[in-house]
Amino acid sequence: MSIRRLTPADTDAAAGVHRAAFDETLPWLAGPRTPDEDRWFYRERMFATCTLWGRSTARR
C-alpha cells in the first residue's frame, strides 16, 4: 500500500470516503448534506486549510 498527499483533483474521492465513513459510523446523522455540499466542503475548507493524505490508487 502506498500513501500520498492528496491534491484538489482528489476532492470527489475524499468527499466520498468521508461521507461513506460518516454514514456508516454515525447513521443517526446521515443524510443532512448533499454530495455537492460534501465536495464544496473538501474543496473550499479541507484542501484550503489542511494537508490531506490517502491511499494511492496506483497498483504496482
N, C-alpha and C positions, 0 to 999 in steps of 0.2 A: 504494500500500500504506500502511496506517495501523498504527502501533504504539501499543499502550495498556498500561497497568498491568493485570495480571490480578488477579482477585478470587477468593475461595474458591469462587464459583459456577463458576469455570473449572477446578476440580480434575480432573474427568473428562477434559477435553480436554488439559490439561497433562500428566497422567499418561500418557495415550495417546500423545502425541507423544514423551515421554521413552522409553517402552517401545519404540516403533517404531524410534526412532533408536538406542537401545542395542542392540536385537536385530540391526539391520542392520549396525552398526559393529563390534560385539563378539559375533558369532554363537556363539562357543565358550562364552560366559557366558549365553546366552539361556535363559530358562525357569525360573530358580530362584524367582522371585517371581510371585505371582498378581496379576491386575488389582486385586483388593481390597487387597492389600498395597501396590501402587503408589499407589492412591488414598489410603490411610491415610498413606503417607509424604508425599505432597504436602500433604494436609490438615493433618496434625499437625506436620510438620517444615518443609517448604519455605515454605508460606504463613505459618507462625508466626514464622519467623526471617529470611525473605528478601523482597526486593521482586522480583517476577517480571514480566517484560514479554513480550508476544506480539503476534502479528498480529491485528488486528481482523477479525472475520468479516463485518462490515457492508460492503456494497458501495455505492459512490456512483454 
